[in-house]
């Protein structure tokens, strides 16, 4: 996503001008101070996903030892009360790298929002100050498609894609991320900005050995210990290169993890301290070790970095610099805004917003909450009274107004212009989405609804343990109790579909859509289950590209639409839908594969060799995204065979069978091709493998065909 220098400067200028329009009364300066030191300082930003501050021994020694991070803290400033603005990966990192809260940048949850190019990231700003920029991220929520790659000359998000794995679960271990970052640092010329993101403490907790064995009773702590040990290699290499003396290091978490506190198992629902309180350690050359007690927020990092690197702060920043605190003085007090809106956007539950000011924490929701963090940091005693919260809500309104920007409502993805024109011709234009519920009562509060979600999760676990009837009954009881509770519909439909009961799953989602017509999660699952049930006509009748804003971010739903068009032999429409999917996620292996199928069929029908070449490239791109996807190997091999390259085809078909020994088509193709090559031994081997696996299910005519091929192979000389 790099731009030419001229384009970068133009974009930066536009971003700064836009910022002045959004936040008037501030001057613009994007040039380093004339007194900048030589050599200029580097910047290393380390973010650890889902990291509770109390799991670092420099914060709390009662859980797990983290010697590498402790050593870092002993050299710099540890902020004892640092807070994220949202308990989710993408919006939290957006706040860090943009210096504004979600009210300003508009990214409120994972997957359904994208950082728009009009905003200037920390990477863009530093790149235009002459910095080399590189990022090494550990999981899909920070995939380049979500917009945070802006300004990075290297954005390494090359985790392995899987055709049969939900993209949002894709991740890679810290050691791979750190190894790539170290490789970059070995040859990086100063000044540089490197961001390293380790995802490991996120669910599922599965640390490698020896941490898995050492922390068998608490694998989350094992993940933290593993990341600490891995970061020791990064910090050690930085020191060995002599870069520790001219590098500002910032280490923080994007958010915490509930681990059962307040009845929440992970994160993303509540906004209590276990999920908002994060570590923040800043090490600056020449600084002294300190511990700062005042509350600070993620948006304070960007302006602090500017001061430490001796750069003018851009005017669009909403945070304050913490440089005074780094020098032993108190930072100017500022209320810290936070929110938790994923339940609102994904499920229609009541939104959560609030602020922290000194020791006061106000959480606004239908059941409002007020805590004295000086006496009750664990938030056990709600001090809110219905007749006293008015001033807190008015203060929150003032904070929201201060942090909001018109551009914050535009965090959406704009497809490629050519693709957009094609989609417009077919009516495929994403609209603003159906309006959801805006008035909420205590029945809609997350505190009311999360226990129901726990019941859904328990029923799902029971289903997996063999209690299928009891689980289905429990989920239906939840639906009967709350017809507007989307997780119960989704869980029940998913369990039925996984049990090869797609028609029943479709019926569940039809009931869900009747009760929750504006819920995208139910809508998208209805599309998915209709696809699994083979009901292409019904899927295409339901598929309405302008119905939901989320469709502009969901490549998977466009893949299913493309597949349905393909099944209906509507090849032009299939190609358009699959191109839309790839405009959203250019590395979706299934989108590339099905696009190859559609292009191949069009090419064969129209005798167009150009389309066959495009199909070949689509299959290759599918395999580049996921080398373990068996289907493209077969189809690519088939095209090679058509063009007189039998040995290239054989190589690909063998790979398909290696990945999936039960893949019928390449077994037959191998047998037939070896027959044509007069290689009886190999022909017989693959035909017998086909017969042993599939013969009993074949109709009589098919059995006779296979027997005839085997007899032909037996008649050939054995090589």
Secondary structure by P-SEA (a helix, b strand, c coil): ccccaaaaaaaaaaaaaaaaaacccbbbbccccccccccbbbbbbbbbccccccccccccccccccaaaaaaaaacccccbbbbcccccaaaaaaaaacccccccccccccccccccccccaaaaaaaaccbbbbbbccccccccccccccccccccccccccccccccccccaaaaaaaaaaaaacccccbbbbbbbcccccccccccaaaaaacccaaaaaaaaaaaaaaaaaaaaaaacccccbbbbbbbcccccccccccccccccccccccbbbbbbbccccccccccccccccaaaaaaaaaacccccccccbbbcccccccccccbbbbbbbbcccccccccbbbbbcccccbbbbbccbbbbbcccccccccccccccccaaaaaaaaaaaaaaacccccccccccccaaaaaaaaaacccccccccccccccccccccccaaaaaaaaaaaaaaaacaaaaaaaaaaaaaaaccccaaaaaaaaaaaaaacaaaaaaaaaaaaaaaccccaaaaaaaaaaaaaacaaaaaaaaccccccccccccaaaaaaaaaaaaaacaaaaaaaaaaaaaaaccccaaaaaaaaaaaaaaaaaaccaaaaaaaaaaaaaaaaacccccaaaaaaaaaaaaaccaaaaaaaaaaaaaacccccaaaaaaaaaaaaacaaaaaaaaaaaaaacccccccaaaaaaaaaaaaaaaacccc
